[in-house]
Amino acid sequence: MHFFKTLVLAASLLAGCLVSAQAQTIDVSGVKFQETLDFRGSKLVLNGAGTRYRAIIKVYAAGLYLPKKAETPEEVLAMVGPKRMTITMLREIDSPELGKLFTRSVEDNVSRTDFSKVVAGLVRMGQMFADEKKMVAGDTFTIDWIPGTGTVITVRGKVSEPYKEPEFFTAMMSIWLGKSPADRQLKEALLGKKAAVPGQSNN
């Protein structure tokens, strides 16, 4: 009888752990995003996550991590502390083309003055993606803002030298949070407002 009670208790504890583990992640198009993230000694929370569509085709899943929740692009950019955008591909795409699309989107979203300040960094970023040739479903890259260091991009485990220009992270975030975002529904999702569904897309 004692053994049976112990077995039931163990099963209950295991079930509780499984529920807890499930509650700590969010599924977006089959990609699991942790609700909290330990990053360089800081705890980041998932502000929002969604899917990037081109027409009805899923391209990638994206999640935005911040020190605390934010509802507007201005709040995101003004927030002090580390930040992370993480992207997981849902289909194969030419990496050089992805880098070009990012650069074009930045140009669409920042002033000429600000673009001139980050153009060298964008060229370096584009080359980093070009070196990868292709990205396939499951490949991940991150864009991190690290106070005192700058922006660091990691593509399939390869880490860039820091982009020290303070405007560079803002420019990269404009791809998803700017006035002409890559996907308006994804912008809403990253700001925690609603899930991204096939909608208006600019590139």
Beta strands, then each sheet from edge to edge (+ up, - down):
strand 1: 25-28
strand 2: 31-34
strand 3: 36-39
strand 4: 42-54
strand 5: 57-66
strand 6: 83-89
strand 7: 93-94
strand 8: 134-135
strand 9: 140-146
strand 10: 150-155
strand 11: 158-159
sheet 1: 1+ 2-
sheet 2: 3+ 4- 5+ 6- 9+ 10- 11+
sheet 3: 7+ 8-
end
